[in-house]
């Protein structure tokens, strides 16, 4: 079984779906493909324009019976202040491990 999902406007075909494959499995696979961290949802669009966010526990075998429906991977907006995350990661990068601290102390003692 195959399912077509649009990711950033480009159709991606998810192959080899089983009866036990869930929407969560598809979201994980597509998010890894994108290589972009975040939270994602799979949106189902019917031919009459009605959109529905699919539950992660839904089985994909129920979705493939509607070939005229469209599925879209959508990244959910983040509530995290990105400037804080960037500042935090920069400060952590500047820290030294205990081994590096010991080496620096030994170098300082040896130079005296």
MIVEXVEX-742493 format. One record per residue: residue number from 1; y, z, x of N, C-alpha, C, CB in turn. Coordinates in Angstrom, 1 decimal. Glycine has a CB too. Layout:
BEGIN
R   i     nY     nZ     nX    caY    caZ    caX     cY     cZ     cX    cbY    cbZ    cbX
R NUM      Y      Z      X      Y      Z      X      Y      Z      X      Y      Z      X
...
//
This chain:
BEGIN
R   i     nY     nZ     nX    caY    caZ    caX     cY     cZ     cX    cbY    cbZ    cbX
R   1   -1.2    0.0    0.8    0.0    0.0    0.0    1.2    0.0    0.9    0.0    1.2   -1.0
R   2    2.2   -0.7    0.5    3.5   -0.8    1.2    4.7   -0.5    0.3    3.7   -2.3    1.8
R   3    5.7    0.0    0.9    6.9    0.4    0.2    8.2   -0.1    1.0    7.0    1.9   -0.1
R   4    9.1   -0.8    0.3   10.3   -1.3    1.0   11.4   -0.3    0.7   10.7   -2.7    0.4
R   5   12.0    0.2    1.8   13.1    1.2    1.8   14.3    0.6    2.6   12.6    2.6    2.4
R   6   15.5    0.7    2.0   16.6    0.2    2.7   17.2    1.3    3.5   17.7   -0.3    1.7
R   7   17.4    1.1    4.8   18.0    2.0    5.8   19.2    1.4    6.4   16.9    2.4    6.9
R   8   20.4    1.9    6.1   21.6    1.4    6.6   21.8   -0.1    6.2   21.7    1.5    8.1
R   9   21.4   -0.4    5.0   21.5   -1.8    4.5   20.4   -2.8    4.9   22.8   -2.3    4.9
R  10   19.5   -2.3    5.7   18.4   -3.2    6.2   17.1   -2.8    5.6   18.3   -3.2    7.8
R  11   16.3   -3.7    5.1   15.1   -3.4    4.4   14.0   -3.1    5.5   14.6   -4.5    3.5
R  12   13.3   -2.0    5.3   12.2   -1.6    6.2   11.0   -1.4    5.3   12.6   -0.2    7.0
R  13    9.9   -2.0    5.8    8.6   -1.9    5.1    7.8   -0.7    5.7    7.9   -3.2    5.1
R  14    7.5    0.2    4.8    6.6    1.3    5.2    5.2    0.9    4.8    7.0    2.7    4.5
R  15    4.3    0.7    5.8    2.9    0.2    5.6    1.9    1.4    5.6    2.6   -0.8    6.7
R  16    0.7    1.0    5.1   -0.4    1.9    5.2   -0.2    3.2    4.4   -0.8    2.2    6.6
R  17    0.4    3.2    3.3    0.6    4.4    2.5   -0.8    4.7    1.8    1.7    4.2    1.4
R  18   -1.0    6.0    1.7   -2.3    6.4    1.0   -1.9    7.1   -0.3   -3.1    7.4    1.9
R  19   -2.9    7.5   -1.0   -2.6    8.2   -2.3   -2.0    9.6   -2.0   -3.9    8.3   -3.1
R  20   -2.1   10.1   -0.8   -1.6   11.4   -0.5   -0.3   11.4    0.3   -2.6   12.2    0.4
R  21    0.2   10.2    0.6    1.5   10.1    1.2    2.6   10.5    0.3    1.8    8.6    1.7
R  22    3.5   11.4    0.8    4.6   11.9    0.0    5.9   11.3    0.4    4.7   13.5    0.1
R  23    6.9   11.5   -0.4    8.3   11.1   -0.1    8.7   11.8    1.2    9.2   11.4   -1.3
R  24    8.4   13.0    1.4    8.7   13.7    2.6    8.2   13.0    3.8    8.2   15.2    2.5
R  25    7.0   12.5    3.8    6.4   11.8    4.9    7.2   10.5    5.2    4.9   11.4    4.5
R  26    7.6    9.8    4.2    8.4    8.6    4.4    9.8    9.0    5.0    8.6    7.9    3.0
R  27   10.4   10.0    4.5   11.7   10.4    5.0   11.6   10.8    6.5   12.3   11.6    4.2
R  28   10.6   11.5    6.8   10.4   11.9    8.2   10.2   10.7    9.1    9.2   12.9    8.4
R  29    9.4    9.8    8.7    9.1    8.5    9.5   10.4    7.7    9.7    8.1    7.7    8.8
R  30   11.2    7.6    8.6   12.4    6.8    8.7   13.5    7.5    9.5   12.9    6.4    7.3
R  31   13.6    8.8    9.4   14.6    9.6   10.1   14.2    9.5   11.6   14.6   11.0    9.7
R  32   13.0    9.5   12.0   12.6    9.4   13.4   12.9    8.0   13.9   11.1    9.7   13.6
R  33   12.7    7.0   13.0   13.0    5.6   13.4   14.5    5.5   13.7   12.6    4.7   12.3
R  34   15.3    6.1   12.8   16.8    6.0   13.1   17.2    6.8   14.3   17.5    6.6   11.9
R  35   16.4    7.8   14.7   16.8    8.6   15.9   18.0    9.4   15.7   16.9    7.7   17.0
R  36   18.4    9.7   14.5   19.6   10.5   14.2   19.2   11.7   13.4   20.6    9.6   13.4
R  37   19.6   12.9   14.0   19.3   14.1   13.3   20.1   14.3   12.1   19.5   15.3   14.3
R  38   19.6   15.1   11.1   20.3   15.3    9.9   19.3   15.5    8.7   21.2   14.2    9.6
R  39   19.9   15.7    7.6   19.1   15.8    6.4   19.2   14.5    5.6   19.6   17.0    5.5
R  40   18.1   14.1    5.1   18.0   12.8    4.4   17.4   13.0    3.0   17.2   11.8    5.2
R  41   17.7   12.0    2.1   17.1   11.9    0.8   16.7   10.5    0.6   18.1   12.4   -0.3
R  42   15.7   10.3   -0.3   15.2    9.0   -0.7   15.7    8.8   -2.1   13.7    8.8   -0.6
R  43   16.5    7.8   -2.3   17.1    7.5   -3.6   16.4    6.3   -4.3   18.6    7.2   -3.5
R  44   16.0    6.5   -5.5   15.4    5.5   -6.3   16.4    4.8   -7.3   14.2    6.0   -7.1
R  45   16.5    3.5   -7.2   17.5    2.8   -8.0   16.7    1.9   -9.0   18.5    2.0   -7.2
R  46   16.9    2.1  -10.3   16.2    1.3  -11.2   17.0    0.0  -11.5   15.9    2.0  -12.6
R  47   16.4   -1.0  -12.1   17.1   -2.3  -12.3   18.3   -2.1  -13.2   16.2   -3.3  -13.0
R  48   18.3   -1.1  -14.1   19.5   -0.9  -15.0   20.6   -0.1  -14.3   19.1   -0.2  -16.3
R  49   20.5    0.2  -13.0   21.5    0.9  -12.2   21.4    2.4  -12.2   22.8    0.5  -12.8
R  50   20.4    3.0  -12.8   20.2    4.4  -12.8   19.6    4.9  -11.4   19.3    4.9  -14.0
R  51   20.3    5.8  -10.8   19.8    6.3   -9.5   19.2    7.7   -9.7   20.9    6.3   -8.5
R  52   18.2    8.0   -8.9   17.6    9.3   -9.0   17.1    9.7   -7.6   16.3    9.3   -9.9
R  53   17.4   10.9   -7.2   17.0   11.5   -5.9   15.5   11.9   -6.1   17.9   12.6   -5.4
R  54   14.7   11.4   -5.2   13.2   11.7   -5.3   12.9   13.1   -4.7   12.4   10.6   -4.7
R  55   12.0   13.8   -5.3   11.6   15.1   -4.8   10.7   14.8   -3.5   10.8   15.9   -5.8
R  56   10.8   15.6   -2.5   10.0   15.5   -1.3    8.5   15.5   -1.6   10.3   16.5   -0.3
R  57    8.1   16.2   -2.7    6.7   16.4   -3.0    6.1   15.2   -3.8    6.5   17.6   -3.7
R  58    6.9   14.3   -4.3    6.4   13.2   -5.1    5.5   12.3   -4.2    7.6   12.3   -5.6
R  59    4.5   11.8   -4.8    3.5   10.9   -4.2    4.0    9.5   -4.2    2.1   11.0   -4.8
R  60    3.9    8.7   -3.1    4.4    7.4   -3.1    3.5    6.4   -3.9    4.5    6.9   -1.6
R  61    2.3    6.8   -4.2    1.4    5.8   -4.9    2.0    5.6   -6.3    0.0    6.4   -5.0
R  62    2.8    6.6   -6.8    3.5    6.4   -8.1    4.7    5.5   -8.0    3.9    7.8   -8.7
R  63    5.3    5.3   -6.9    6.5    4.6   -6.7    6.2    3.1   -6.6    7.2    5.0   -5.5
R  64    5.1    2.7   -6.0    4.8    1.3   -5.8    4.5    0.5   -7.0    3.7    1.1   -4.8
R  65    4.3    1.2   -8.1    4.0    0.5   -9.4    5.2   -0.1  -10.0    3.4    1.4  -10.4
R  66    6.4    0.0   -9.4    7.7   -0.5   -9.9    8.3   -1.4   -8.8    8.7    0.6  -10.3
R  67    7.8   -2.7   -8.7    8.3   -3.5   -7.6    9.7   -3.9   -7.8    7.4   -4.8   -7.6
R  68   10.3   -3.8   -8.9   11.7   -4.2   -9.1   12.7   -3.1   -8.8   11.9   -4.7  -10.5
R  69   12.2   -1.9   -8.5   13.0   -0.8   -8.2   13.3   -0.8   -6.7   12.4    0.6   -8.5
R  70   14.5   -0.3   -6.3   15.0   -0.3   -4.9   15.0    1.2   -4.4   16.4   -0.9   -4.8
R  71   14.6    1.4   -3.2   14.6    2.7   -2.6   15.5    2.7   -1.4   13.1    3.1   -2.2
R  72   16.3    3.7   -1.3   17.4    3.8   -0.2   17.3    5.1    0.5   18.8    3.5   -0.8
R  73   17.2    5.1    1.8   17.3    6.3    2.6   18.8    6.7    2.8   16.6    6.2    4.0
R  74   19.1    7.9    2.4   20.5    8.3    2.4   20.6    9.5    3.2   21.1    8.5    1.0
R  75   21.6    9.6    4.2   21.8   10.8    5.0   22.7   11.7    4.2   22.4   10.5    6.4
R  76   22.3   12.9    4.0   23.1   13.9    3.2   24.3   14.4    4.1   22.3   15.1    2.8
R  77   25.4   14.6    3.5   26.6   15.2    4.3   26.2   16.5    4.8   27.8   15.2    3.4
R  78   26.7   16.8    6.0   26.5   18.1    6.7   27.6   19.0    6.4   26.3   17.9    8.2
R  79   27.3   20.3    6.3   28.3   21.4    6.1   28.7   22.0    7.4   27.7   22.4    5.1
R  80   28.1   21.6    8.5   28.4   22.2    9.8   29.7   21.6   10.3   27.2   22.0   10.7
R  81   30.5   22.4   10.9   31.7   22.0   11.6   31.3   21.4   12.9   32.7   23.2   11.7
R  82   31.4   20.1   13.1   30.9   19.4   14.3   31.7   19.8   15.5   31.0   17.9   14.1
R  83   32.9   20.2   15.4   33.7   20.6   16.6   33.1   21.9   17.1   35.2   20.7   16.3
R  84   32.7   22.8   16.3   32.1   24.0   16.7   30.8   23.7   17.4   31.8   25.0   15.5
R  85   30.0   22.8   16.9   28.7   22.5   17.5   28.9   21.9   18.9   27.9   21.5   16.6
R  86   29.9   21.0   19.0   30.2   20.4   20.3   30.7   21.5   21.3   31.2   19.3   20.2
R  87   31.5   22.4   20.9   32.0   23.4   21.8   30.9   24.3   22.2   33.1   24.2   21.1
R  88   30.0   24.6   21.3   28.9   25.5   21.6   27.9   24.9   22.5   28.2   25.9   20.3
R  89   27.6   23.6   22.3   26.7   22.9   23.2   27.3   22.8   24.6   26.3   21.6   22.7
R  90   28.6   22.5   24.7   29.2   22.4   26.0   29.2   23.8   26.8   30.7   21.9   25.9
R  91   29.4   24.9   26.1   29.4   26.1   26.7   28.0   26.5   27.2   29.9   27.2   25.8
R  92   27.0   26.1   26.4   25.6   26.4   26.8   25.2   25.6   28.0   24.6   26.2   25.6
R  93   25.7   24.3   28.1   25.4   23.5   29.2   25.9   24.1   30.5   25.9   22.1   29.0
R  94   27.0   24.8   30.5   27.6   25.3   31.6   27.0   26.6   32.1   29.1   25.6   31.4
R  95   26.1   27.2   31.3   25.4   28.4   31.7   24.4   28.1   32.8   24.8   29.1   30.5
R  96   24.1   29.1   33.6   23.1   29.0   34.6   21.9   29.8   34.3   23.6   29.4   36.0
R  97   20.7   29.3   34.6   19.5   30.0   34.3   19.4   31.2   35.3   18.2   29.1   34.5
R  98   18.6   32.2   35.0   18.5   33.4   36.0   18.1   32.9   37.4   17.5   34.3   35.4
R  99   17.3   31.9   37.5   16.9   31.5   38.8   18.1   30.9   39.6   15.7   30.4   38.7
R 100   18.9   30.1   38.9   20.1   29.5   39.5   21.0   30.6   39.9   20.7   28.5   38.5
R 101   21.2   31.6   39.1   22.0   32.8   39.4   21.6   33.5   40.7   22.1   33.8   38.2
R 102   20.3   33.7   40.8   19.7   34.3   42.0   20.0   33.5   43.2   18.2   34.6   41.8
R 103   19.8   32.2   43.1   20.0   31.3   44.2   21.5   31.3   44.7   19.6   29.8   43.9
R 104   22.4   31.4   43.7   23.8   31.4   44.0   24.1   32.7   44.7   24.6   31.3   42.7
R 105   23.5   33.9   44.2   23.8   35.2   44.9   23.2   35.2   46.3   23.1   36.3   44.0
R 106   22.1   34.6   46.5   21.5   34.5   47.8   22.4   33.7   48.8   20.1   34.0   47.8
R 107   22.9   32.6   48.3   23.7   31.7   49.1   25.0   32.5   49.5   24.1   30.5   48.3
R 108   25.6   33.3   48.5   26.8   34.0   48.8   26.5   35.1   49.8   27.3   34.7   47.5
R 109   25.4   35.8   49.7   25.0   36.9   50.7   24.7   36.3   52.1   23.8   37.7   50.2
R 110   24.1   35.1   52.1   23.7   34.5   53.4   25.0   34.0   54.1   22.8   33.3   53.2
R 111   26.0   33.6   53.4   27.2   33.1   54.0   28.1   34.2   54.5   28.0   32.2   53.0
R 112   27.8   35.5   54.2   28.7   36.6   54.7   28.3   37.0   56.0   28.6   37.7   53.7
//
